[in-house]
Amino acid sequence: MELRQLKHFVAVGETGSITAAAKKLRLTQPALSRQIKSLEEELDTALLERGAHSIQLTPAGEILLAEARKLVKFSDAMIEKVKSSTVGEPLRVGYAPSLAGEFLSVAIERFTQFHPRVRVSLYDWSSAEMRAGLENGKLDLILAAPCVGLLEPIKWISLRSYGWQLAMSANHALAGKQRITAGDLDGQKLLLYDREHYPDYWDRITGFFKEHQIQAKIAGEFDGVSSLTAALEGNLGIALLAESSRIDPRQRLITRPLDAEPSRIDVAAGLPADNRTSAQVLAFVEELKHAAADLSRHSAAPESSP
């Protein structure tokens, strides 16, 4: 009895049809029928009751189907385990580039030195997408700001916090100022990450404007870094971004510090709260902690005189 025969029998038992099973297995119907007949001869018992237009499992067939499923499942798991020892297990990380970009690359470099067989895959997703990915098992870990809608059932491990900066085109009217006051923002066109995908960010910024009685017009909402950056480059308005947001000088953008700013934004590693976290995920979290701590120390260190 071969495993291939058992897989074929499982397909017949689950579809209830030689024709449907043959199509699923990409075999001809006569070839599949011969496989089942060979099994029956080897076991010296009938496995199927064949009717004119349908088939039914015999009691012996029911037993074989249940046991064959177990063997096939075990075989598939064994094959995957052997393959993973060669190509490595995947580590799927959802992240917000504007928040985790500074230390994520350092953590990945360190982690892969000690775990060369683990394949790290990155997913630049919104807060809502990351939560869904963690809950349905498509992600092993997320890097985001804990917020409403991202609290349970996620276990958060704090990594770093950031203040805020004002980003704008180098041609903007405020570009000549070295520091920005709350009053400078009054009457400005405001560009935001959209409320649907980034509710915490949206609430922080609009709440800050209300608190300081700043009248600003929301000139656009954007679903990601690329679209928001393009709008800033086009001088369509200003945007308040976390200090971790990287601004490439080639993008013709500048940033300025704020005299008053929204509450600091925390960045944390989010793990499933049901304790299904693997050892390799926990090892990666440790590297994230080290990278974030090193960055914090570097940021706090005074600049040396030339």
FENQUI-V158903 format. One record per residue. RES is the residue in three letters. PHI is phi in whole degrees, 0 to 359 (none if undefined). NEAR is the number of other ideal C-beta (glycine too) atoms within 12 Angstrom. D_CENTER is the distance of its C-alpha to the mean C-alpha in Angstrom with 2 decimals. Layout:
[[RES:PHI:NEAR:D_CENTER] [RES:PHI:NEAR:D_CENTER]]
This chain:
[[MET:none:20:42.95] [GLU:257:16:39.90] [LEU:300:19:36.22] [ARG:299:21:36.09] [GLN:296:30:38.78] [LEU:296:32:36.97] [LYS:299:29:33.80] [HIS:294:36:36.15] [PHE:294:43:37.84] [VAL:301:34:34.61] [ALA:298:30:33.81] [VAL:294:40:37.31] [GLY:297:34:37.15] [GLU:281:22:33.87] [THR:271:22:34.92] [GLY:71:23:38.55] [SER:203:26:39.78] [ILE:296:33:40.84] [THR:297:21:40.26] [ALA:295:19:36.70] [ALA:294:29:35.81] [ALA:298:23:37.43] [LYS:296:16:35.42] [LYS:296:21:32.14] [LEU:273:26:33.21] [ARG:61:12:34.69] [LEU:241:24:38.10] [THR:281:15:41.47] [GLN:298:21:42.81] [PRO:298:13:45.87] [ALA:295:19:43.83] [LEU:292:32:41.66] [SER:300:25:44.82] [ARG:295:18:46.40] [GLN:298:32:43.45] [ILE:293:40:43.85] [LYS:298:22:47.63] [SER:296:21:47.36] [LEU:297:33:45.35] [GLU:297:26:48.00] [GLU:292:15:50.76] [GLU:294:17:49.17] [LEU:272:23:48.69] [ASP:57:10:52.03] [THR:202:17:50.76] [ALA:282:21:49.58] [LEU:255:37:45.85] [LEU:231:32:45.99] [GLU:258:17:48.47] [ARG:266:21:48.73] [GLY:256:11:49.83] [ALA:294:6:50.74] [HIS:233:10:47.39] [SER:205:16:45.14] [ILE:230:27:44.65] [GLN:228:19:44.34] [LEU:284:29:43.45] [THR:282:20:46.42] [PRO:306:15:46.15] [ALA:295:22:45.82] [GLY:294:29:43.11] [GLU:297:20:41.16] [ILE:296:18:41.37] [LEU:297:32:40.36] [LEU:299:31:37.34] [ALA:297:20:36.05] [GLU:288:20:36.70] [ALA:295:34:35.45] [ARG:302:21:32.06] [LYS:298:16:31.77] [LEU:294:23:32.88] [VAL:295:27:30.54] [LYS:298:18:27.53] [PHE:297:16:28.74] [SER:297:20:29.32] [ASP:298:18:25.87] [ALA:295:14:24.32] [MET:295:15:26.81] [ILE:297:15:26.06] [GLU:296:16:22.30] [LYS:294:14:23.22] [VAL:294:12:25.66] [LYS:297:16:23.35] [SER:294:19:20.61] [SER:291:13:23.39] [THR:263:13:23.95] [VAL:268:14:20.72] [GLY:94:18:18.54] [GLU:285:25:15.80] [PRO:280:26:12.20] [LEU:235:33:9.91] [ARG:257:28:6.21] [VAL:241:40:4.82] [GLY:267:37:2.76] [TYR:207:43:6.33] [ALA:258:44:9.40] [PRO:304:31:11.74] [SER:290:38:14.78] [LEU:253:43:14.27] [ALA:256:42:12.86] [GLY:301:31:14.26] [GLU:296:30:17.57] [PHE:248:35:16.85] [LEU:297:39:13.58] [SER:298:23:15.60] [VAL:295:24:18.40] [ALA:297:38:16.46] [ILE:296:28:15.10] [GLU:300:19:18.72] [ARG:294:24:20.21] [PHE:298:33:17.96] [THR:290:21:18.61] [GLN:294:14:22.30] [PHE:263:17:22.51] [HIS:229:26:20.05] [PRO:295:16:20.79] [ARG:272:19:19.88] [VAL:277:28:16.23] [ARG:262:22:14.03] [VAL:272:31:11.14] [SER:245:21:8.55] [LEU:250:27:6.67] [TYR:231:28:4.58] [ASP:277:28:6.82] [TRP:240:31:6.19] [SER:287:35:8.86] [SER:302:40:9.44] [ALA:296:27:10.26] [GLU:293:27:7.37] [MET:294:40:5.08] [ARG:299:32:8.22] [ALA:297:21:8.72] [GLY:297:29:5.74] [LEU:288:38:7.08] [GLU:289:24:10.48] [ASN:266:14:10.66] [GLY:84:16:9.54] [LYS:280:21:6.94] [LEU:235:34:4.76] [ASP:263:37:7.51] [LEU:199:47:7.00] [ILE:231:47:6.05] [LEU:240:50:8.64] [ALA:202:48:10.36] [ALA:267:42:13.86] [PRO:303:30:14.87] [CYS:205:32:16.57] [VAL:301:17:18.14] [GLY:90:26:15.86] [LEU:230:36:13.41] [LEU:252:18:16.05] [GLU:237:17:16.57] [PRO:265:16:15.78] [ILE:252:32:13.55] [LYS:265:25:15.31] [TRP:257:27:15.14] [ILE:239:27:16.46] [SER:295:23:17.85] [LEU:240:40:17.63] [ARG:195:37:19.36] [SER:233:22:20.78] [TYR:226:33:21.75] [GLY:272:24:24.52] [TRP:235:34:24.72] [GLN:217:29:26.34] [LEU:260:43:27.76] [ALA:252:40:26.72] [MET:199:39:29.15] [SER:292:28:30.92] [ALA:297:21:33.58] [ASN:264:16:36.03] [HIS:289:30:35.26] [ALA:298:18:38.20] [LEU:273:30:36.58] [ALA:297:22:35.88] [GLY:282:14:39.25] [LYS:273:21:38.54] [GLN:274:15:37.36] [ARG:223:18:36.09] [ILE:248:31:35.07] [THR:265:20:36.58] [ALA:299:25:35.52] [GLY:296:19:38.60] [ASP:296:27:37.45] [LEU:278:37:34.51] [ASP:297:19:36.91] [GLY:83:17:37.23] [GLN:279:29:34.35] [LYS:273:26:31.92] [LEU:254:34:28.47] [LEU:252:38:25.20] [LEU:228:38:22.09] [TYR:293:41:18.42] [ASP:291:23:18.79] [ARG:292:22:19.35] [GLU:296:17:17.41] [HIS:267:31:13.93] [TYR:228:38:14.96] [PRO:298:26:17.69] [ASP:293:33:18.07] [TYR:301:41:18.60] [TRP:299:30:20.96] [ASP:292:24:22.88] [ARG:299:30:23.30] [ILE:290:37:24.76] [THR:294:25:26.93] [GLY:295:18:28.07] [PHE:297:28:29.13] [PHE:294:28:31.13] [LYS:293:15:32.81] [GLU:301:17:33.64] [HIS:262:23:35.39] [GLN:53:13:36.88] [ILE:267:28:35.49] [GLN:268:16:36.08] [ALA:224:28:33.47] [LYS:262:19:32.59] [ILE:285:24:29.00] [ALA:268:21:29.26] [GLY:179:22:25.78] [GLU:240:26:22.25] [PHE:227:32:19.38] [ASP:267:24:15.84] [GLY:186:22:14.68] [VAL:297:34:16.18] [SER:299:17:18.04] [SER:291:21:19.90] [LEU:294:37:20.78] [THR:298:29:22.06] [ALA:298:22:24.12] [ALA:293:32:25.70] [LEU:295:39:26.58] [GLU:299:27:28.11] [GLY:281:22:30.11] [ASN:59:25:31.49] [LEU:276:27:30.51] [GLY:164:32:30.04] [ILE:243:43:28.58] [ALA:216:46:25.25] [LEU:269:45:24.54] [LEU:234:43:21.60] [ALA:298:41:20.47] [GLU:301:31:22.49] [SER:286:35:19.46] [SER:295:33:19.08] [ARG:274:25:20.58] [ILE:248:29:23.42] [ASP:280:17:24.81] [PRO:304:11:28.62] [ARG:290:10:28.75] [GLN:276:23:27.02] [ARG:60:20:30.26] [LEU:242:33:28.62] [ILE:227:29:29.78] [THR:233:34:28.73] [ARG:224:30:31.11] [PRO:288:21:31.07] [LEU:247:32:31.77] [ASP:293:19:34.70] [ALA:234:23:32.98] [GLU:212:31:29.26] [PRO:298:32:26.77] [SER:300:22:25.86] [ARG:303:20:23.77] [ILE:256:36:20.02] [ASP:271:29:18.42] [VAL:245:40:15.21] [ALA:220:33:13.95] [ALA:269:43:11.68] [GLY:256:44:10.57] [LEU:239:32:11.28] [PRO:301:27:12.36] [ALA:277:18:15.95] [ASP:265:13:17.44] [ASN:63:11:17.93] [ARG:265:18:16.08] [THR:280:25:14.66] [SER:278:22:15.99] [ALA:297:15:18.26] [GLN:290:28:16.19] [VAL:293:33:13.27] [LEU:296:24:16.12] [ALA:294:26:17.63] [PHE:292:40:14.67] [VAL:300:33:14.78] [GLU:298:23:18.47] [GLU:292:34:18.01] [LEU:297:41:15.85] [LYS:300:27:18.77] [HIS:297:23:21.32] [ALA:296:31:19.85] [ALA:293:35:19.56] [ALA:294:20:23.06] [ASP:298:21:24.53] [LEU:294:28:23.33] [SER:297:22:24.86] [ARG:295:14:28.08] [HIS:295:16:28.28] [SER:292:19:27.84] [ALA:278:11:30.50] [ALA:290:10:32.96] [PRO:292:8:35.83] [GLU:289:8:36.25] [SER:283:5:39.14] [SER:284:4:42.20] [PRO:292:3:43.08]]
